[in-house]
């Protein structure tokens, strides 16, 4: 996990900088699930793997904090994210739900 900026607090005064740098380093195979390719938002019509609604990147920010905390504690990067809003993805046959 080379993407760790060490930022573990949403209230960090440099959080947005750390988050942007983290997004640049994260594998797009993960971020595309939330509708992003690196730091750029991708139009839903142009992405096949977009399944979670995260327009303000709140879930991705939470994921960064969790991953950084796990990494610094020497634990595997396995994070539970609650109340993810699933959106329709006809390519994969995913139907929208309120939470997962």
FENWO-V33623 format. One record per backbone hydrogen bond with DSSP energy under -0.5 kcal/mol. CO is the residue of the C=O (numbers start at 1). NH is the residue of the N-H. E is the energy in kcal/mol with one decimal. If there is no record, write none. Layout:
co: (CO/CO)
nh: (NH/NH)
e: (E/E)
This chain:
co: (1/9/12/14/15/16/17/18/19/20/21/22/27/27/28/30/31/31/32/33/33/35/36/37/40/43/44/49/51/52/53/54/57/58/59/60/61/62/63/64/65/66/67/68/69/70/71/76/77/79/80/84/85/86/89/89/89/94/97)
nh: (4/12/15/18/19/20/21/22/23/24/25/26/30/31/32/33/34/36/35/51/52/42/38/40/37/46/47/51/87/54/85/57/61/62/63/64/65/66/67/68/69/70/71/72/73/75/74/78/79/81/82/86/53/97/92/93/94/89/86)
e: (-0.6/-1.8/-2.2/-2.4/-3.1/-2.3/-2.4/-2.4/-2.7/-1.8/-1.2/-1.6/-2.1/-1.6/-2.4/-1.2/-1.5/-2.0/-1.2/-1.9/-2.8/-2.7/-0.5/-1.5/-2.9/-2.5/-1.1/-0.6/-2.4/-0.6/-0.5/-1.6/-2.3/-2.1/-2.5/-2.3/-2.1/-2.4/-3.1/-2.9/-2.2/-2.7/-2.9/-2.4/-1.3/-2.8/-1.6/-2.1/-0.5/-0.5/-0.5/-0.7/-2.9/-1.4/-0.8/-0.9/-2.1/-2.5/-0.8)
